[in-house]
Amino acid sequence: MTPDELLFAQTHEWVRLEPGAGGMKVATIGLSAFALEALTDLVHIELPEVGRQLTVGESLGEVESVKAVSDIYSPLEGEVVEVNSDIAQHLERLAADPYGAGWLVKLRITNESGLKSLLDRTAYEKLCAEEA
């Protein structure tokens, strides 16, 4: 998967949309390479339980680096249907493959209105350049 296939939140989470059962969309969510480069040296991650309901902008977990503890925000509204539980024991995967093996959660979208605020790669890279 490449960043061209993804949407991005202004809070540096990425989203890949896939069709789900019953016509519901499923979003795979992770942290962008930009965010991971800014955090550096990760030491801990906390992710939600399967079944948790999330709203747009709600913290779905935390990532801790030697620099700081940062919230991971849900870019969409829905139910957590899968968690990448292996990532906590293999934090190096986040930086090594943020758009593949470094995914964090899969969310069954219950309200698609949050999709309107997500950015394509070009708009996201512009945002990152302004923040750098």
C-alpha atoms as a printed R data frame, in Angstrom:
    type eleno elety resid chain resno       x      y      z
1   ATOM     1    CA   MET     A     1   0.000  0.000  0.000
2   ATOM     2    CA   THR     A     2   1.242  3.491 -0.809
3   ATOM     3    CA   PRO     A     3   0.312  6.897  0.630
4   ATOM     4    CA   ASP     A     4  -1.431  7.687 -2.682
5   ATOM     5    CA   GLU     A     5  -4.103  5.112 -1.760
6   ATOM     6    CA   LEU     A     6  -4.796  6.683  1.641
7   ATOM     7    CA   LEU     A     7  -6.655  9.566  3.227
8   ATOM     8    CA   PHE     A     8  -5.154 11.546  6.101
9   ATOM     9    CA   ALA     A     9  -6.459 13.362  9.164
10  ATOM    10    CA   GLN     A    10  -4.963 16.685 10.176
11  ATOM    11    CA   THR     A    11  -3.904 14.944 13.403
12  ATOM    12    CA   HIS     A    12  -1.614 12.647 11.333
13  ATOM    13    CA   GLU     A    13  -3.592  9.401 11.244
14  ATOM    14    CA   TRP     A    14  -4.054  7.660  7.900
15  ATOM    15    CA   VAL     A    15  -7.137  5.829  6.658
16  ATOM    16    CA   ARG     A    16  -7.574  3.110  4.047
17  ATOM    17    CA   LEU     A    17 -11.184  2.365  3.121
18  ATOM    18    CA   GLU     A    18 -12.367 -1.126  2.235
19  ATOM    19    CA   PRO     A    19 -15.791 -2.634  1.623
20  ATOM    20    CA   GLY     A    20 -17.158 -4.523  4.610
21  ATOM    21    CA   ALA     A    21 -20.003 -6.925  5.308
22  ATOM    22    CA   GLY     A    22 -23.515 -5.688  4.666
23  ATOM    23    CA   GLY     A    23 -22.356 -2.707  2.624
24  ATOM    24    CA   MET     A    24 -20.637 -1.113  5.635
25  ATOM    25    CA   LYS     A    25 -17.213  0.372  4.966
26  ATOM    26    CA   VAL     A    26 -14.239 -0.653  7.067
27  ATOM    27    CA   ALA     A    27 -11.390  1.776  7.701
28  ATOM    28    CA   THR     A    28  -7.892  0.598  8.514
29  ATOM    29    CA   ILE     A    29  -6.196  3.319 10.591
30  ATOM    30    CA   GLY     A    30  -2.551  3.982 11.355
31  ATOM    31    CA   LEU     A    31  -0.082  6.783 12.074
32  ATOM    32    CA   SER     A    32   1.591  8.645  9.219
33  ATOM    33    CA   ALA     A    33   5.313  8.473  8.548
34  ATOM    34    CA   PHE     A    34   5.464 12.219  9.293
35  ATOM    35    CA   ALA     A    35   4.030 11.674 12.790
36  ATOM    36    CA   LEU     A    36   6.322  8.747 13.494
37  ATOM    37    CA   GLU     A    37   9.406 10.692 12.393
38  ATOM    38    CA   ALA     A    38   8.414 13.525 14.727
39  ATOM    39    CA   LEU     A    39   7.918 11.147 17.667
40  ATOM    40    CA   THR     A    40  11.094  9.067 17.176
41  ATOM    41    CA   ASP     A    41  12.143  6.217 19.481
42  ATOM    42    CA   LEU     A    42   8.788  4.701 20.444
43  ATOM    43    CA   VAL     A    43   8.608  2.907 23.778
44  ATOM    44    CA   HIS     A    44   4.901  2.041 24.276
45  ATOM    45    CA   ILE     A    45   1.530  2.045 22.540
46  ATOM    46    CA   GLU     A    46  -1.959  1.655 23.943
47  ATOM    47    CA   LEU     A    47  -4.819  0.659 21.628
48  ATOM    48    CA   PRO     A    48  -8.580  0.217 22.172
49  ATOM    49    CA   GLU     A    49 -10.467 -3.014 22.750
50  ATOM    50    CA   VAL     A    50 -12.439 -4.657 19.942
51  ATOM    51    CA   GLY     A    51 -16.065 -3.542 20.188
52  ATOM    52    CA   ARG     A    52 -15.312 -0.023 21.404
53  ATOM    53    CA   GLN     A    53 -17.405  2.693 19.766
54  ATOM    54    CA   LEU     A    54 -15.437  5.767 18.660
55  ATOM    55    CA   THR     A    55 -16.465  9.222 17.522
56  ATOM    56    CA   VAL     A    56 -14.513 11.568 15.263
57  ATOM    57    CA   GLY     A    57 -11.711 13.228 17.219
58  ATOM    58    CA   GLU     A    58 -11.961 10.865 20.196
59  ATOM    59    CA   SER     A    59  -8.710  9.393 21.478
60  ATOM    60    CA   LEU     A    60  -8.471  5.760 20.410
61  ATOM    61    CA   GLY     A    61  -5.181  5.245 22.196
62  ATOM    62    CA   GLU     A    62  -1.771  6.672 23.006
63  ATOM    63    CA   VAL     A    63   1.717  6.338 21.670
64  ATOM    64    CA   GLU     A    64   4.690  7.052 23.907
65  ATOM    65    CA   SER     A    65   8.159  7.954 22.717
66  ATOM    66    CA   VAL     A    66  11.236  9.077 24.580
67  ATOM    67    CA   LYS     A    67  10.070 12.635 23.768
68  ATOM    68    CA   ALA     A    68   6.377 12.633 24.724
69  ATOM    69    CA   VAL     A    69   3.073 10.809 25.103
70  ATOM    70    CA   SER     A    70   0.650 11.586 22.266
71  ATOM    71    CA   ASP     A    71  -2.986 10.720 21.737
72  ATOM    72    CA   ILE     A    72  -4.010  8.833 18.620
73  ATOM    73    CA   TYR     A    73  -7.309 10.258 17.400
74  ATOM    74    CA   SER     A    74 -10.085  8.483 15.578
75  ATOM    75    CA   PRO     A    75 -10.556 10.146 12.186
76  ATOM    76    CA   LEU     A    76 -13.956  8.464 11.757
77  ATOM    77    CA   GLU     A    77 -16.971  7.302 13.740
78  ATOM    78    CA   GLY     A    78 -17.489  3.591 14.169
79  ATOM    79    CA   GLU     A    79 -16.864  0.345 16.003
80  ATOM    80    CA   VAL     A    80 -13.415 -1.177 16.458
81  ATOM    81    CA   VAL     A    81 -13.576 -4.586 14.757
82  ATOM    82    CA   GLU     A    82  -9.878 -5.519 14.835
83  ATOM    83    CA   VAL     A    83  -6.744 -4.365 16.648
84  ATOM    84    CA   ASN     A    84  -3.152 -4.988 15.578
85  ATOM    85    CA   SER     A    85  -2.229 -6.420 18.983
86  ATOM    86    CA   ASP     A    86   1.233 -7.529 17.782
87  ATOM    87    CA   ILE     A    87   2.311 -3.928 17.272
88  ATOM    88    CA   ALA     A    88   2.803 -3.341 21.022
89  ATOM    89    CA   GLN     A    89   5.547 -5.984 21.098
90  ATOM    90    CA   HIS     A    90   7.014 -4.849 17.763
91  ATOM    91    CA   LEU     A    91   6.984 -1.048 17.813
92  ATOM    92    CA   GLU     A    92   9.749 -1.000 15.213
93  ATOM    93    CA   ARG     A    93   7.121 -2.034 12.627
94  ATOM    94    CA   LEU     A    94   5.430  1.346 12.981
95  ATOM    95    CA   ALA     A    95   8.435  3.246 11.658
96  ATOM    96    CA   ALA     A    96   9.628  0.510  9.294
97  ATOM    97    CA   ASP     A    97   6.268  0.017  7.547
98  ATOM    98    CA   PRO     A    98   3.766  2.663  8.731
99  ATOM    99    CA   TYR     A    99   1.349  2.074  5.828
100 ATOM   100    CA   GLY     A   100   1.446 -1.721  5.937
101 ATOM   101    CA   ALA     A   101   2.441 -3.834  8.942
102 ATOM   102    CA   GLY     A   102   2.218 -0.715 11.137
103 ATOM   103    CA   TRP     A   103  -1.573 -0.430 10.951
104 ATOM   104    CA   LEU     A   104  -3.273  0.030 14.326
105 ATOM   105    CA   VAL     A   105  -7.026 -0.642 14.186
106 ATOM   106    CA   LYS     A   106  -9.845 -1.513 11.822
107 ATOM   107    CA   LEU     A   107 -13.054  0.411 12.307
108 ATOM   108    CA   ARG     A   108 -16.500 -0.430 10.920
109 ATOM   109    CA   ILE     A   109 -17.710  3.023  9.885
110 ATOM   110    CA   THR     A   110 -21.132  3.898 11.286
111 ATOM   111    CA   ASN     A   111 -21.217  7.503 10.063
112 ATOM   112    CA   GLU     A   112 -19.390  8.568  6.895
113 ATOM   113    CA   SER     A   113 -19.568 12.324  7.563
114 ATOM   114    CA   GLY     A   114 -16.003 12.278  8.926
115 ATOM   115    CA   LEU     A   115 -14.708 11.348  5.482
116 ATOM   116    CA   LYS     A   116 -15.332 14.934  4.332
117 ATOM   117    CA   SER     A   117 -12.576 16.299  6.572
118 ATOM   118    CA   LEU     A   118  -9.881 13.835  5.469
119 ATOM   119    CA   LEU     A   119  -7.104 14.935  3.137
120 ATOM   120    CA   ASP     A   120  -5.605 13.289  0.073
121 ATOM   121    CA   ARG     A   121  -1.834 12.797 -0.072
122 ATOM   122    CA   THR     A   122  -1.109 16.116 -1.796
123 ATOM   123    CA   ALA     A   123  -3.118 18.180  0.701
124 ATOM   124    CA   TYR     A   124  -1.616 16.227  3.602
125 ATOM   125    CA   GLU     A   125   1.953 16.793  2.387
126 ATOM   126    CA   LYS     A   126   1.204 20.518  2.144
127 ATOM   127    CA   LEU     A   127  -0.050 20.468  5.756
128 ATOM   128    CA   CYS     A   128   3.111 18.656  6.880
129 ATOM   129    CA   ALA     A   129   5.337 21.158  5.056
130 ATOM   130    CA   GLU     A   130   3.571 24.012  6.866
131 ATOM   131    CA   GLU     A   131   4.112 22.292 10.229
132 ATOM   132    CA   ALA     A   132   7.783 21.484  9.616
